[in-house]
């Protein structure tokens, strides 16, 4: 029973590592960061414009 649990946990770790490697190599995290940064900059520009308007 112990070997089955350890083997299942090891397979889960390997599959998760492979999924993370695939996401990193495809640039998924970089694309997400760029999309989030553009929304942040747009929000910041509006805030700065409001600050200097007064």
PDB file of N, H, CA, C and O in Angstrom:
ATOM      1  N   UNK A   1       0.824  -1.189   0.000  1.00  0.00           N
ATOM      2  CA  UNK A   1       0.000   0.000   0.000  1.00  0.00           C
ATOM      3  C   UNK A   1       0.871   1.258   0.000  1.00  0.00           C
ATOM      4  O   UNK A   1       0.551   2.238  -0.671  1.00  0.00           O
ATOM      5  N   UNK A   2       1.961   1.226   0.746  1.00  0.00           N
ATOM      6  H   UNK A   2       2.221   0.430   1.291  1.00  0.00           H
ATOM      7  CA  UNK A   2       2.831   2.401   0.801  1.00  0.00           C
ATOM      8  C   UNK A   2       3.453   2.699  -0.562  1.00  0.00           C
ATOM      9  O   UNK A   2       3.558   3.856  -0.972  1.00  0.00           O
ATOM     10  N   UNK A   3       3.862   1.643  -1.251  1.00  0.00           N
ATOM     11  H   UNK A   3       3.778   0.704  -0.918  1.00  0.00           H
ATOM     12  CA  UNK A   3       4.477   1.845  -2.563  1.00  0.00           C
ATOM     13  C   UNK A   3       3.489   2.468  -3.550  1.00  0.00           C
ATOM     14  O   UNK A   3       3.872   3.288  -4.384  1.00  0.00           O
ATOM     15  N   UNK A   4       2.233   2.079  -3.452  1.00  0.00           N
ATOM     16  H   UNK A   4       1.922   1.412  -2.774  1.00  0.00           H
ATOM     17  CA  UNK A   4       1.216   2.634  -4.347  1.00  0.00           C
ATOM     18  C   UNK A   4       1.012   4.118  -4.076  1.00  0.00           C
ATOM     19  O   UNK A   4       0.871   4.901  -5.014  1.00  0.00           O
ATOM     20  N   UNK A   5       0.994   4.512  -2.814  1.00  0.00           N
ATOM     21  H   UNK A   5       1.109   3.876  -2.051  1.00  0.00           H
ATOM     22  CA  UNK A   5       0.817   5.922  -2.471  1.00  0.00           C
ATOM     23  C   UNK A   5       2.026   6.758  -2.886  1.00  0.00           C
ATOM     24  O   UNK A   5       1.879   7.863  -3.410  1.00  0.00           O
ATOM     25  N   UNK A   6       3.208   6.225  -2.648  1.00  0.00           N
ATOM     26  H   UNK A   6       3.328   5.328  -2.222  1.00  0.00           H
ATOM     27  CA  UNK A   6       4.419   6.954  -3.019  1.00  0.00           C
ATOM     28  C   UNK A   6       4.528   7.064  -4.535  1.00  0.00           C
ATOM     29  O   UNK A   6       4.915   8.110  -5.054  1.00  0.00           O
ATOM     30  N   UNK A   7       4.193   6.001  -5.241  1.00  0.00           N
ATOM     31  H   UNK A   7       3.878   5.150  -4.819  1.00  0.00           H
ATOM     32  CA  UNK A   7       4.238   6.030  -6.703  1.00  0.00           C
ATOM     33  C   UNK A   7       3.220   7.025  -7.258  1.00  0.00           C
ATOM     34  O   UNK A   7       3.535   7.775  -8.182  1.00  0.00           O
ATOM     35  N   UNK A   8       2.019   7.043  -6.715  1.00  0.00           N
ATOM     36  H   UNK A   8       1.763   6.434  -5.964  1.00  0.00           H
ATOM     37  CA  UNK A   8       0.995   7.988  -7.172  1.00  0.00           C
ATOM     38  C   UNK A   8       1.424   9.430  -6.898  1.00  0.00           C
ATOM     39  O   UNK A   8       1.225  10.306  -7.740  1.00  0.00           O
ATOM     40  N   UNK A   9       2.003   9.676  -5.740  1.00  0.00           N
ATOM     41  H   UNK A   9       2.165   8.964  -5.056  1.00  0.00           H
ATOM     42  CA  UNK A   9       2.472  11.028  -5.424  1.00  0.00           C
ATOM     43  C   UNK A   9       3.617  11.430  -6.342  1.00  0.00           C
ATOM     44  O   UNK A   9       3.678  12.575  -6.791  1.00  0.00           O
ATOM     45  N   UNK A  10       4.516  10.510  -6.623  1.00  0.00           N
ATOM     46  H   UNK A  10       4.467   9.580  -6.258  1.00  0.00           H
ATOM     47  CA  UNK A  10       5.637  10.807  -7.513  1.00  0.00           C
ATOM     48  C   UNK A  10       5.148  11.101  -8.931  1.00  0.00           C
ATOM     49  O   UNK A  10       5.655  12.012  -9.585  1.00  0.00           O
ATOM     50  N   UNK A  11       4.173  10.342  -9.405  1.00  0.00           N
ATOM     51  H   UNK A  11       3.761   9.602  -8.874  1.00  0.00           H
ATOM     52  CA  UNK A  11       3.611  10.586 -10.743  1.00  0.00           C
ATOM     53  C   UNK A  11       2.935  11.949 -10.782  1.00  0.00           C
ATOM     54  O   UNK A  11       3.049  12.659 -11.781  1.00  0.00           O
ATOM     55  N   UNK A  12       2.239  12.328  -9.723  1.00  0.00           N
ATOM     56  H   UNK A  12       2.146  11.751  -8.912  1.00  0.00           H
ATOM     57  CA  UNK A  12       1.605  13.660  -9.670  1.00  0.00           C
ATOM     58  C   UNK A  12       2.650  14.767  -9.734  1.00  0.00           C
ATOM     59  O   UNK A  12       2.447  15.773 -10.413  1.00  0.00           O
ATOM     60  N   UNK A  13       3.756  14.590  -9.037  1.00  0.00           N
ATOM     61  H   UNK A  13       3.921  13.772  -8.486  1.00  0.00           H
ATOM     62  CA  UNK A  13       4.824  15.593  -9.056  1.00  0.00           C
ATOM     63  C   UNK A  13       5.432  15.695 -10.451  1.00  0.00           C
ATOM     64  O   UNK A  13       5.701  16.799 -10.925  1.00  0.00           O
ATOM     65  N   UNK A  14       5.651  14.573 -11.106  1.00  0.00           N
ATOM     66  H   UNK A  14       5.433  13.677 -10.720  1.00  0.00           H
ATOM     67  CA  UNK A  14       6.226  14.575 -12.452  1.00  0.00           C
ATOM     68  C   UNK A  14       5.273  15.237 -13.446  1.00  0.00           C
ATOM     69  O   UNK A  14       5.703  16.036 -14.278  1.00  0.00           O
ATOM     70  N   UNK A  15       4.001  14.914 -13.366  1.00  0.00           N
ATOM     71  H   UNK A  15       3.652  14.265 -12.690  1.00  0.00           H
ATOM     72  CA  UNK A  15       3.011  15.513 -14.284  1.00  0.00           C
ATOM     73  C   UNK A  15       2.891  17.013 -14.048  1.00  0.00           C
ATOM     74  O   UNK A  15       2.820  17.784 -15.005  1.00  0.00           O
ATOM     75  N   UNK A  16       2.869  17.436 -12.788  1.00  0.00           N
ATOM     76  H   UNK A  16       2.927  16.810 -12.010  1.00  0.00           H
ATOM     77  CA  UNK A  16       2.794  18.868 -12.481  1.00  0.00           C
ATOM     78  C   UNK A  16       4.051  19.592 -12.963  1.00  0.00           C
ATOM     79  O   UNK A  16       3.961  20.705 -13.482  1.00  0.00           O
ATOM     80  N   UNK A  17       5.212  18.976 -12.797  1.00  0.00           N
ATOM     81  H   UNK A  17       5.285  18.072 -12.376  1.00  0.00           H
ATOM     82  CA  UNK A  17       6.451  19.573 -13.291  1.00  0.00           C
ATOM     83  C   UNK A  17       6.457  19.700 -14.799  1.00  0.00           C
ATOM     84  O   UNK A  17       6.921  20.706 -15.337  1.00  0.00           O
ATOM     85  N   UNK A  18       5.947  18.693 -15.485  1.00  0.00           N
ATOM     86  H   UNK A  18       5.570  17.876 -15.048  1.00  0.00           H
ATOM     87  CA  UNK A  18       5.866  18.751 -16.948  1.00  0.00           C
ATOM     88  C   UNK A  18       4.905  19.843 -17.400  1.00  0.00           C
ATOM     89  O   UNK A  18       5.182  20.548 -18.371  1.00  0.00           O
ATOM     90  N   UNK A  19       3.782  19.991 -16.710  1.00  0.00           N
ATOM     91  H   UNK A  19       3.557  19.418 -15.922  1.00  0.00           H
ATOM     92  CA  UNK A  19       2.828  21.041 -17.068  1.00  0.00           C
ATOM     93  C   UNK A  19       3.425  22.426 -16.826  1.00  0.00           C
ATOM     94  O   UNK A  19       3.224  23.339 -17.626  1.00  0.00           O
ATOM     95  N   UNK A  20       4.153  22.580 -15.732  1.00  0.00           N
ATOM     96  H   UNK A  20       4.316  21.838 -15.082  1.00  0.00           H
ATOM     97  CA  UNK A  20       4.802  23.857 -15.448  1.00  0.00           C
ATOM     98  C   UNK A  20       5.874  24.161 -16.481  1.00  0.00           C
ATOM     99  O   UNK A  20       5.983  25.297 -16.941  1.00  0.00           O
ATOM    100  N   UNK A  21       6.662  23.167 -16.851  1.00  0.00           N
ATOM    101  H   UNK A  21       6.573  22.244 -16.477  1.00  0.00           H
ATOM    102  CA  UNK A  21       7.703  23.341 -17.862  1.00  0.00           C
ATOM    103  C   UNK A  21       7.093  23.746 -19.199  1.00  0.00           C
ATOM    104  O   UNK A  21       7.625  24.617 -19.888  1.00  0.00           O
ATOM    105  N   UNK A  22       5.982  23.119 -19.566  1.00  0.00           N
ATOM    106  H   UNK A  22       5.550  22.412 -19.006  1.00  0.00           H
ATOM    107  CA  UNK A  22       5.326  23.450 -20.841  1.00  0.00           C
ATOM    108  C   UNK A  22       4.784  24.886 -20.819  1.00  0.00           C
ATOM    109  O   UNK A  22       4.893  25.606 -21.812  1.00  0.00           O
ATOM    110  N   UNK A  23       4.209  25.294 -19.700  1.00  0.00           N
ATOM    111  H   UNK A  23       4.121  24.710 -18.893  1.00  0.00           H
ATOM    112  CA  UNK A  23       3.685  26.654 -19.583  1.00  0.00           C
ATOM    113  C   UNK A  23       4.819  27.679 -19.638  1.00  0.00           C
ATOM    114  O   UNK A  23       4.670  28.739 -20.246  1.00  0.00           O
ATOM    115  N   UNK A  24       5.941  27.370 -19.010  1.00  0.00           N
ATOM    116  H   UNK A  24       6.063  26.509 -18.515  1.00  0.00           H
ATOM    117  CA  UNK A  24       7.078  28.293 -19.033  1.00  0.00           C
ATOM    118  C   UNK A  24       7.696  28.387 -20.422  1.00  0.00           C
ATOM    119  O   UNK A  24       8.070  29.474 -20.863  1.00  0.00           O
ATOM    120  N   UNK A  25       7.805  27.264 -21.108  1.00  0.00           N
ATOM    121  H   UNK A  25       7.501  26.381 -20.750  1.00  0.00           H
ATOM    122  CA  UNK A  25       8.442  27.280 -22.422  1.00  0.00           C
ATOM    123  C   UNK A  25       7.553  27.903 -23.489  1.00  0.00           C
ATOM    124  O   UNK A  25       8.059  28.412 -24.489  1.00  0.00           O
ATOM    125  N   UNK A  26       6.237  27.873 -23.297  1.00  0.00           N
ATOM    126  H   UNK A  26       5.826  27.460 -22.485  1.00  0.00           H
ATOM    127  CA  UNK A  26       5.337  28.474 -24.282  1.00  0.00           C
ATOM    128  C   UNK A  26       5.156  29.975 -24.064  1.00  0.00           C
ATOM    129  O   UNK A  26       4.567  30.649 -24.909  1.00  0.00           O
ATOM    130  N   UNK A  27       5.652  30.509 -22.947  1.00  0.00           N
ATOM    131  H   UNK A  27       6.131  29.961 -22.261  1.00  0.00           H
ATOM    132  CA  UNK A  27       5.543  31.936 -22.679  1.00  0.00           C
ATOM    133  C   UNK A  27       4.208  32.345 -22.092  1.00  0.00           C
ATOM    134  O   UNK A  27       3.830  33.515 -22.165  1.00  0.00           O
ATOM    135  N   UNK A  28       3.503  31.417 -21.521  1.00  0.00           N
ATOM    136  H   UNK A  28       3.810  30.467 -21.462  1.00  0.00           H
ATOM    137  CA  UNK A  28       2.184  31.706 -20.962  1.00  0.00           C
ATOM    138  C   UNK A  28       2.259  32.737 -19.843  1.00  0.00           C
ATOM    139  O   UNK A  28       1.437  33.651 -19.781  1.00  0.00           O
ATOM    140  N   UNK A  29       3.240  32.595 -18.961  1.00  0.00           N
ATOM    141  H   UNK A  29       3.909  31.853 -19.011  1.00  0.00           H
ATOM    142  CA  UNK A  29       3.366  33.519 -17.834  1.00  0.00           C
ATOM    143  C   UNK A  29       3.802  34.909 -18.295  1.00  0.00           C
ATOM    144  O   UNK A  29       3.380  35.914 -17.724  1.00  0.00           O
ATOM    145  N   UNK A  30       4.635  34.966 -19.314  1.00  0.00           N
ATOM    146  H   UNK A  30       4.978  34.150 -19.778  1.00  0.00           H
ATOM    147  CA  UNK A  30       5.071  36.260 -19.844  1.00  0.00           C
ATOM    148  C   UNK A  30       3.891  36.975 -20.499  1.00  0.00           C
ATOM    149  O   UNK A  30       3.711  38.177 -20.302  1.00  0.00           O
ATOM    150  N   UNK A  31       3.085  36.247 -21.278  1.00  0.00           N
ATOM    151  H   UNK A  31       3.232  35.271 -21.438  1.00  0.00           H
ATOM    152  CA  UNK A  31       1.902  36.852 -21.894  1.00  0.00           C
ATOM    153  C   UNK A  31       0.937  37.373 -20.835  1.00  0.00           C
ATOM    154  O   UNK A  31       0.383  38.464 -20.969  1.00  0.00           O
ATOM    155  N   UNK A  32       0.744  36.592 -19.794  1.00  0.00           N
ATOM    156  H   UNK A  32       1.194  35.706 -19.685  1.00  0.00           H
ATOM    157  CA  UNK A  32      -0.159  37.015 -18.726  1.00  0.00           C
ATOM    158  C   UNK A  32       0.377  38.265 -18.019  1.00  0.00           C
ATOM    159  O   UNK A  32      -0.389  39.173 -17.696  1.00  0.00           O
ATOM    160  N   UNK A  33       1.677  38.310 -17.784  1.00  0.00           N
ATOM    161  H   UNK A  33       2.299  37.573 -18.047  1.00  0.00           H
ATOM    162  CA  UNK A  33       2.274  39.474 -17.127  1.00  0.00           C
ATOM    163  C   UNK A  33       2.151  40.717 -18.007  1.00  0.00           C
ATOM    164  O   UNK A  33       1.898  41.810 -17.500  1.00  0.00           O
ATOM    165  N   UNK A  34       2.327  40.560 -19.306  1.00  0.00           N
ATOM    166  H   UNK A  34       2.532  39.673 -19.717  1.00  0.00           H
ATOM    167  CA  UNK A  34       2.197  41.706 -20.201  1.00  0.00           C
ATOM    168  C   UNK A  34       0.763  42.220 -20.263  1.00  0.00           C
ATOM    169  O   UNK A  34       0.535  43.429 -20.295  1.00  0.00           O
ATOM    170  N   UNK A  35      -0.200  41.305 -20.279  1.00  0.00           N
ATOM    171  H   UNK A  35      -0.014  40.323 -20.253  1.00  0.00           H
ATOM    172  CA  UNK A  35      -1.595  41.742 -20.287  1.00  0.00           C
ATOM    173  C   UNK A  35      -1.947  42.450 -18.985  1.00  0.00           C
ATOM    174  O   UNK A  35      -2.650  43.461 -19.001  1.00  0.00           O
ATOM    175  N   UNK A  36      -1.468  41.930 -17.861  1.00  0.00           N
ATOM    176  H   UNK A  36      -0.897  41.109 -17.848  1.00  0.00           H
ATOM    177  CA  UNK A  36      -1.755  42.552 -16.569  1.00  0.00           C
ATOM    178  C   UNK A  36      -1.054  43.901 -16.459  1.00  0.00           C
ATOM    179  O   UNK A  36      -1.607  44.836 -15.880  1.00  0.00           O
ATOM    180  N   UNK A  37       0.147  44.016 -17.003  1.00  0.00           N
ATOM    181  H   UNK A  37       0.596  43.257 -17.474  1.00  0.00           H
ATOM    182  CA  UNK A  37       0.885  45.273 -16.916  1.00  0.00           C
ATOM    183  C   UNK A  37       0.190  46.362 -17.720  1.00  0.00           C
ATOM    184  O   UNK A  37       0.160  47.517 -17.296  1.00  0.00           O
ATOM    185  N   UNK A  38      -0.370  46.008 -18.878  1.00  0.00           N
ATOM    186  H   UNK A  38      -0.345  45.070 -19.222  1.00  0.00           H
ATOM    187  CA  UNK A  38      -1.044  47.040 -19.674  1.00  0.00           C
ATOM    188  C   UNK A  38      -2.269  47.569 -18.949  1.00  0.00           C
ATOM    189  O   UNK A  38      -2.557  48.763 -19.022  1.00  0.00           O
ATOM    190  N   UNK A  39      -2.999  46.700 -18.246  1.00  0.00           N
ATOM    191  H   UNK A  39      -2.764  45.730 -18.187  1.00  0.00           H
ATOM    192  CA  UNK A  39      -4.154  47.170 -17.475  1.00  0.00           C
ATOM    193  C   UNK A  39      -3.690  48.016 -16.296  1.00  0.00           C
ATOM    194  O   UNK A  39      -4.340  49.001 -15.947  1.00  0.00           O
ATOM    195  N   UNK A  40      -2.601  47.651 -15.694  1.00  0.00           N
ATOM    196  H   UNK A  40      -2.073  46.850 -15.977  1.00  0.00           H
ATOM    197  CA  UNK A  40      -2.092  48.415 -14.554  1.00  0.00           C
ATOM    198  C   UNK A  40      -1.621  49.791 -15.007  1.00  0.00           C
ATOM    199  O   UNK A  40      -1.870  50.785 -14.324  1.00  0.00           O
ATOM    200  N   UNK A  41      -0.961  49.857 -16.123  1.00  0.00           N
ATOM    201  H   UNK A  41      -0.759  49.050 -16.677  1.00  0.00           H
ATOM    202  CA  UNK A  41      -0.466  51.145 -16.626  1.00  0.00           C
ATOM    203  C   UNK A  41      -1.631  52.044 -17.009  1.00  0.00           C
ATOM    204  O   UNK A  41      -1.596  53.247 -16.752  1.00  0.00           O
ATOM    205  N   UNK A  42      -2.663  51.471 -17.623  1.00  0.00           N
ATOM    206  H   UNK A  42      -2.692  50.494 -17.833  1.00  0.00           H
ATOM    207  CA  UNK A  42      -3.829  52.282 -17.988  1.00  0.00           C
ATOM    208  C   UNK A  42      -4.505  52.837 -16.743  1.00  0.00           C
ATOM    209  O   UNK A  42      -4.933  53.992 -16.729  1.00  0.00           O
ATOM    210  N   UNK A  43      -4.602  52.024 -15.700  1.00  0.00           N
ATOM    211  H   UNK A  43      -4.255  51.086 -15.711  1.00  0.00           H
ATOM    212  CA  UNK A  43      -5.189  52.503 -14.456  1.00  0.00           C
ATOM    213  C   UNK A  43      -4.318  53.543 -13.779  1.00  0.00           C
ATOM    214  O   UNK A  43      -4.834  54.497 -13.197  1.00  0.00           O
ATOM    215  N   UNK A  44      -3.013  53.375 -13.847  1.00  0.00           N
ATOM    216  H   UNK A  44      -2.594  52.600 -14.320  1.00  0.00           H
ATOM    217  CA  UNK A  44      -2.096  54.318 -13.222  1.00  0.00           C
ATOM    218  C   UNK A  44      -2.096  55.645 -13.961  1.00  0.00           C
ATOM    219  O   UNK A  44      -2.026  56.707 -13.343  1.00  0.00           O
ATOM    220  N   UNK A  45      -2.173  55.585 -15.280  1.00  0.00           N
ATOM    221  H   UNK A  45      -2.230  54.722 -15.783  1.00  0.00           H
ATOM    222  CA  UNK A  45      -2.187  56.818 -16.063  1.00  0.00           C
ATOM    223  C   UNK A  45      -3.431  57.632 -15.730  1.00  0.00           C
ATOM    224  O   UNK A  45      -3.359  58.855 -15.616  1.00  0.00           O
ATOM    225  N   UNK A  46      -4.560  56.971 -15.576  1.00  0.00           N
ATOM    226  H   UNK A  46      -4.619  55.977 -15.669  1.00  0.00           H
ATOM    227  CA  UNK A  46      -5.786  57.682 -15.209  1.00  0.00           C
ATOM    228  C   UNK A  46      -5.669  58.312 -13.840  1.00  0.00           C
ATOM    229  O   UNK A  46      -6.149  59.426 -13.630  1.00  0.00           O
ATOM    230  N   UNK A  47      -5.040  57.620 -12.905  1.00  0.00           N
ATOM    231  H   UNK A  47      -4.651  56.715 -13.077  1.00  0.00           H
ATOM    232  CA  UNK A  47      -4.855  58.138 -11.554  1.00  0.00           C
ATOM    233  C   UNK A  47      -3.915  59.332 -11.552  1.00  0.00           C
ATOM    234  O   UNK A  47      -4.161  60.316 -10.854  1.00  0.00           O
ATOM    235  N   UNK A  48      -2.845  59.255 -12.325  1.00  0.00           N
ATOM    236  H   UNK A  48      -2.646  58.456 -12.893  1.00  0.00           H
ATOM    237  CA  UNK A  48      -1.890  60.361 -12.400  1.00  0.00           C
ATOM    238  C   UNK A  48      -2.538  61.563 -13.068  1.00  0.00           C
ATOM    239  O   UNK A  48      -2.335  62.702 -12.647  1.00  0.00           O
ATOM    240  N   UNK A  49      -3.312  61.308 -14.101  1.00  0.00           N
ATOM    241  H   UNK A  49      -3.478  60.383 -14.443  1.00  0.00           H
ATOM    242  CA  UNK A  49      -4.019  62.410 -14.776  1.00  0.00           C
ATOM    243  C   UNK A  49      -4.990  63.092 -13.819  1.00  0.00           C
ATOM    244  O   UNK A  49      -5.104  64.318 -13.821  1.00  0.00           O
ATOM    245  N   UNK A  50      -5.688  62.309 -13.002  1.00  0.00           N
ATOM    246  H   UNK A  50      -5.595  61.314 -13.001  1.00  0.00           H
ATOM    247  CA  UNK A  50      -6.601  62.903 -12.019  1.00  0.00           C
ATOM    248  C   UNK A  50      -5.830  63.716 -10.979  1.00  0.00           C
ATOM    249  O   UNK A  50      -6.299  64.766 -10.541  1.00  0.00           O
ATOM    250  N   UNK A  51      -4.673  63.242 -10.591  1.00  0.00           N
ATOM    251  H   UNK A  51      -4.292  62.388 -10.947  1.00  0.00           H
ATOM    252  CA  UNK A  51      -3.885  63.942  -9.598  1.00  0.00           C
ATOM    253  C   UNK A  51      -3.408  65.294 -10.120  1.00  0.00           C
ATOM    254  O   UNK A  51      -3.486  66.297  -9.410  1.00  0.00           O
ATOM    255  N   UNK A  52      -2.918  65.327 -11.351  1.00  0.00           N
ATOM    256  H   UNK A  52      -2.855  64.512 -11.928  1.00  0.00           H
ATOM    257  CA  UNK A  52      -2.405  66.569 -11.902  1.00  0.00           C
ATOM    258  C   UNK A  52      -3.507  67.489 -12.425  1.00  0.00           C
ATOM    259  O   UNK A  52      -3.237  68.649 -12.735  1.00  0.00           O
ATOM    260  N   UNK A  53      -4.739  66.997 -12.529  1.00  0.00           N
ATOM    261  H   UNK A  53      -4.958  66.055 -12.277  1.00  0.00           H
ATOM    262  CA  UNK A  53      -5.853  67.835 -12.988  1.00  0.00           C
ATOM    263  C   UNK A  53      -6.265  68.831 -11.914  1.00  0.00           C
ATOM    264  O   UNK A  53      -6.820  69.884 -12.227  1.00  0.00           O
ATOM    265  N   UNK A  54      -6.003  68.514 -10.667  1.00  0.00           N
ATOM    266  H   UNK A  54      -5.552  67.659 -10.412  1.00  0.00           H
ATOM    267  CA  UNK A  54      -6.434  69.418  -9.587  1.00  0.00           C
ATOM    268  C   UNK A  54      -5.323  70.320  -9.278  1.00  0.00           C
ATOM    269  O   UNK A  54      -5.447  71.173  -8.400  1.00  0.00           O
TER     270      UNK A  54
END
